Amino acid sequence: MMTFAELPDTIPLFPLPGALLLPRARLPLHIFEPRYLQMLEDALKTRQRMIGMIQPRGMPAGGGEKRLSAIGCAGRVTAFSETEDGRYMITLTGISRFRLRRELPGFAPYIRAEVAWEGFERDLGRAEQDDGFRREQFLDLLGRYFASEQLATDWGTLKDAEDELLLNSLSMLLPFEPEEKQALLEAPTLANRRETLVTLIEFALRSGGDEEILQ
């Protein structure tokens, strides 16, 4: 487990729409663009082996460069394998969210940024608990959502998963819009994330004609 003092002031950023990384969760990534292959190579040379995942905010009016969200999540490269044609399959394990201070100038083909970790100290601690989590009602709601979206899952694994693993995995994997993923990332606590997740699922069900919601 990394300590606050070990977190670097600058990290490389990987802007990937819809890709969500959360603390203590794992995100598999396929790296193939030359600039991100260089980013991975450089990250692996550092002690922390950290890469920051962040959401692009779309093209501003009048064109120009895409803007980045104010908050992202940094992960440590904990597994990687190279394919015969030079691509990489990697796993990022979420360490902590960060606040973007500024992008740094330089000659690297990818974005490097100065970041702040203050305000996200709980990310470096133990797995969070959600005392208000009513699992049976939540899984019933989730079942109706999966049916409406024609999604399949291993229900046994979901029922046995710890609160944080269950809620964070669903936040990362369910097919929400990038701005909805950002809202899940920015939720201050696990309980807040669960409330946001329920709201998004209920909204999707209402849009699909299912008026029954989680009480």
N, C-alpha and C positions, 0 to 999 in steps of 0.2 A: 504494500500500500504506500502510495507516494504522500509525502508531507507537503504542507503549504510552502515551506522554505525551499523545497526542491522544484517547484513549478517555475519554468523559465519565463522571462519577460517577453520574449519574442518566439513565435511559432509559425510554421508554414500553414497556410489555409487551403482547404479543399472545398470550394464552393460547388455544392451539388444539390440541385433543386429536389426537394422531396425526401432527401436522405437525412434521417434523424439518428443521432447518437445521444445516449443518455448515460449518466454516471453509473458505473458498475455493469453496464450492458455491453454486448458485443455486436459489432457491425462488420459483416463481410463486405469486402470491396474488390472490384476487378479494376486493376490499374493498367492502362494501355497507352494513354496519350503520352508523347515524349516529355512534355513539361511535368507531368505528374509522376512519371518514372524517375525523372531527375529529383523531384521533391521527395519521393520515397528513398532514393539512394542517399540523399543528404540527411534525411531524418534518421536513417539507420546508423549514421556515423556519430550521432549524438547519444549521450548517456540516457536521456529521457525517451528517445524514439517517439516523439509526440507529433501529431498532426491534428489541426483544428478543423472540424467540420462546421460549415456555416452555410446558411441559406442565402442565395442571391435574392434581391428584392425586385428584380425586373428592370426594364429599361426606363429611365426617367424621360419625361416629356422633352422632346427636342433631340433625342438620341444621346449618344455618349456612352460611357462605360456603365456596366451594370453596378448597382449599389449592393452592399452587403448588409445583412441584418446586424443589429447591434449586439446580439448575444449568440454565441455558438457553444460547442462542446468539444473539448480536446480529448483525444484518445491516444493510448500507447499502442504501438505496433507489437502485438503479442504472438502473431503467427504470420508467416509468408511463405509462398512457394512460387517458383518461376516455371512458366510454360516453355515449351521448346522454341516458340517464336518470340520470346523475350517479354511476354506479359507477366504480370504478377497477380496472384490471388492473396489478399492480405486480410487479417482480422485486426480491427481496432477495438480495444477495450476502453470504455469510457472512464475518464479520470475526473474531470471537473468541467463545469461550464465556465465561460469567460465572457468578459465584456470587451468588445473591440475598441481600442483606443485610436489607433491610426495605422494605415497601411504604410509600409516602409519602402523607400526608394531603393533601387539596386538593380543588378544585372541578372538576377535569377529569373527564369522563365515563368515561375509561379509566384503567387502572392505570399509575402511575409508580412507579419503584422505585430505591432506591440499590443499586448493584451493585459487586462487587469482581472485578477482572480477574486478580489474582495467581494463579499456578499454571497459567495457560493461555498462557504466553509463546510456546510453539511454534506457536500458532494464527496468529500474526502473521508467521511466517517463510515460507520457500518450501514448496512442496508436499512432503509426506512421502513417503518410500520405505518399502517393506516387503520387506526382503531375504529373508524366509522365505516369500514368496508364491509358491505353485506354481500358476500360472495355468491350465494344462491340466487338472489335477485339479479345480480350483475350478470351471471352466466346465462340466466334466462333471457335478459335483454340482448346479450351478445349472440345467443343462438338465433334470435329473430333477425338480427343484423346479418349474420353469416348466411342465413337462408335467403334474405332479400338480395344479397350481393352474390349469391351462388358461390360462396367460399367454403372450403373444407378445412378441417383442423383435427388435431388429436385431442379430443375432449378430456381424456384421462390425464394427459400432461398438464392441461390447463387447470383442471380441478386440484391437482397436487402441487402446483407451483406456489412459491412464496408470493406474498402480496406484491412486493416491488418487482420481482421478476415477471409476474403476470402482467401487471399494469404497464410496465415499461416496454415489455416485448410487444404488447398490442399497440402501444403508442407508436412504436417504430415500424411495425409491419402492416398495420391496416392502411388501406388506400385513401388517405386523406390528402387534401390539397396542401401545398407547401406552407401557406400562411397558417393552416390549422396545425400542421406539424410544429411550426414555430411557437404557437400558443402552448402546445404540450411541453415543449422544451423550456419555456419561460415560467411554467407553473412553479411557484416557490417551494411547495412541499408535495409529497406523494399524494396526500389527500386532495390537494388542489388539482393535481394531474388527473386523478381519478374522476373528479367532478367535471373537468374539461372533457375527458374522454367520454363520459356518459352523455354530456351535452351534445357532442359531435355525433355519437351513435344515434341518439334520439332525433336529432335534426335529420340525419340520413333516412331514418325510418319514416319520419313524417313526410319527407320529400317523396318517399316511395309508397305512401298511402297507408302506413301503419301508424295509427293514432295512439296506440297504447304506449305509455312511457313508464319509466322506473320511478316508483313512489318512494 
